[in-house]
Amino acid sequence: MSSAGVNGEAGGGVAGGIHRFVVFGDICGSGTLDMAEKGLQRAALYAAFDDAYSSVGVEPGTFHQEDRGDGILAALRPDVPPSLMVGRWIDTLYESLRAHNKGRARPLRLRIGMNAGLVVQDQHGLVGRAVDLAARLCDSPMAKRIMNETPGVDLLVVVSDWLYANVVVEGGPYVEPDHYRRARIRSKETDEVAWFHVPRRPAPPLIGPEGESAPRGERAPEGERVPEGERGPAAAGERVPATGARTGVGPSRGDGPTPRTGGGNRTYQVGGDLLDIHGNTIHGGFTGIRKGPGPDAGAGEPA
């Protein structure tokens, strides 16, 4: 289903496009459904989207919407306030899903990607980097992993970094900026920061190591810089060690047994900011030197 062209974009489109709010929705696990279940979930998907549009005053025929088989791609008019879309629209969509899923063995579960930017609409549909990114957010490995491994989540919303920084953080009715969590999306040609949100939860269950970023005030993954506004134990821009990382010697950072020195019978076990060991000289900070095998040396440690 596709609405008629709006805002003067029918026909050949507008060169360079216009700034629009983009929504990309996808039904989770649709490939496992039979034809009858697919029909039920598609009907529920459209009903939930219609309820959400109605709640923010967006009337049928005033926006572009494309059917994607097991999902929907939509672009709103430029005059639709984006704060309504990240607030009341999401909340209404969540309530519609909850009402539909009550008592059902196969609940309708959705991933939603949201972005805003320049979009061109021609006689075939929508095109633009804003559209591409909305699709990547929705279909990102992190989003799919969250939905696959947390069956209790029926709605996951992923918004672009631009949308979070310019709209979500401003708050407003039904907007919960503190309930979003930041992670990096690396998929195909995309390498972008995104923000994940599960309505009515204080935080989404970010799963896996792929560029995951810590919540505000917590430690960031190793090697990732802490952005402005997310300062935790370290100052913004400072590299923070991975939580729970073991200390040790050399590049392994303690990921193996304490190395033995060559040409002597001494062993150095060093924790902290060790930079180099050369012979019997230690350059950098260290916590101590122990002679002989450590008390916690395991039977499986190489001789």
Secondary structure in CASP SS format (residue, H / E / C, confidence):
PFRMAT SS
TARGET T0000
AUTHOR 0000-0000-0000
METHOD secondary structure of the structure
MODEL  1
M C 1.00
S C 1.00
S C 1.00
A C 1.00
G C 1.00
V C 1.00
N C 1.00
G C 1.00
E C 1.00
A C 1.00
G C 1.00
G C 1.00
G C 1.00
V C 1.00
A C 1.00
G C 1.00
G C 1.00
I E 1.00
H E 1.00
R E 1.00
F E 1.00
V E 1.00
V E 1.00
F E 1.00
G E 1.00
D E 1.00
I E 1.00
C C 1.00
G C 1.00
S H 1.00
G H 1.00
T H 1.00
L C 1.00
D C 1.00
M H 1.00
A H 1.00
E H 1.00
K H 1.00
G H 1.00
L H 1.00
Q H 1.00
R H 1.00
A H 1.00
A H 1.00
L H 1.00
Y H 1.00
A H 1.00
A H 1.00
F H 1.00
D H 1.00
D H 1.00
A H 1.00
Y H 1.00
S H 1.00
S H 1.00
V C 1.00
G C 1.00
V C 1.00
E C 1.00
P C 1.00
G C 1.00
T C 1.00
F C 1.00
H E 1.00
Q E 1.00
E E 1.00
D E 1.00
R C 1.00
G C 1.00
D C 1.00
G E 1.00
I E 1.00
L E 1.00
A E 1.00
A E 1.00
L C 1.00
R C 1.00
P C 1.00
D C 1.00
V C 1.00
P C 1.00
P H 1.00
S H 1.00
L H 1.00
M H 1.00
V H 1.00
G H 1.00
R H 1.00
W H 1.00
I H 1.00
D H 1.00
T H 1.00
L H 1.00
Y H 1.00
E H 1.00
S H 1.00
L H 1.00
R H 1.00
A H 1.00
H H 1.00
N H 1.00
K C 1.00
G C 1.00
R C 1.00
A C 1.00
R C 1.00
P C 1.00
L C 1.00
R C 1.00
L E 1.00
R E 1.00
I E 1.00
G E 1.00
M E 1.00
N E 1.00
A E 1.00
G E 1.00
L E 1.00
V E 1.00
V E 1.00
Q E 1.00
D E 1.00
Q C 1.00
H C 1.00
G E 1.00
L E 1.00
V E 1.00
G C 1.00
R H 1.00
A H 1.00
V H 1.00
D H 1.00
L H 1.00
A H 1.00
A H 1.00
R H 1.00
L H 1.00
C H 1.00
D C 1.00
S C 1.00
P H 1.00
M H 1.00
A H 1.00
K H 1.00
R H 1.00
I H 1.00
M H 1.00
N H 1.00
E H 1.00
T C 1.00
P C 1.00
G C 1.00
V C 1.00
D C 1.00
L E 1.00
L E 1.00
V E 1.00
V E 1.00
V E 1.00
S E 1.00
D H 1.00
W H 1.00
L H 1.00
Y H 1.00
A H 1.00
N H 1.00
V C 1.00
V H 1.00
V H 1.00
E H 1.00
G C 1.00
G C 1.00
P C 1.00
Y C 1.00
V C 1.00
E C 1.00
P H 1.00
D H 1.00
H H 1.00
Y C 1.00
R E 1.00
R E 1.00
A E 1.00
R E 1.00
I E 1.00
R E 1.00
S E 1.00
K C 1.00
E C 1.00
T E 1.00
D E 1.00
E E 1.00
V E 1.00
A E 1.00
W E 1.00
F E 1.00
H E 1.00
V C 1.00
P C 1.00
R C 1.00
R C 1.00
P C 1.00
A C 1.00
P C 1.00
P C 1.00
L C 1.00
I C 1.00
G C 1.00
P C 1.00
E C 1.00
G C 1.00
E E 1.00
S C 1.00
A C 1.00
P C 1.00
R C 1.00
G C 1.00
E C 1.00
R C 1.00
A C 1.00
P C 1.00
E C 1.00
G C 1.00
E C 1.00
R E 1.00
V C 1.00
P C 1.00
E C 1.00
G C 1.00
E C 1.00
R C 1.00
G C 1.00
P C 1.00
A C 1.00
A C 1.00
A C 1.00
G C 1.00
E C 1.00
R E 1.00
V C 1.00
P C 1.00
A C 1.00
T C 1.00
G C 1.00
A C 1.00
R C 1.00
T C 1.00
G C 1.00
V C 1.00
G H 1.00
P H 1.00
S H 1.00
R C 1.00
G C 1.00
D C 1.00
G C 1.00
P C 1.00
T C 1.00
P C 1.00
R C 1.00
T C 1.00
G C 1.00
G C 1.00
G C 1.00
N C 1.00
R C 1.00
T C 1.00
Y C 1.00
Q C 1.00
V C 1.00
G C 1.00
G C 1.00
D C 1.00
L E 1.00
L E 1.00
D E 1.00
I E 1.00
H E 1.00
G C 1.00
N C 1.00
T E 1.00
I E 1.00
H E 1.00
G E 1.00
G C 1.00
F C 1.00
T C 1.00
G C 1.00
I C 1.00
R C 1.00
K C 1.00
G C 1.00
P C 1.00
G C 1.00
P C 1.00
D C 1.00
A C 1.00
G C 1.00
A C 1.00
G C 1.00
E C 1.00
P C 1.00
A C 1.00
END
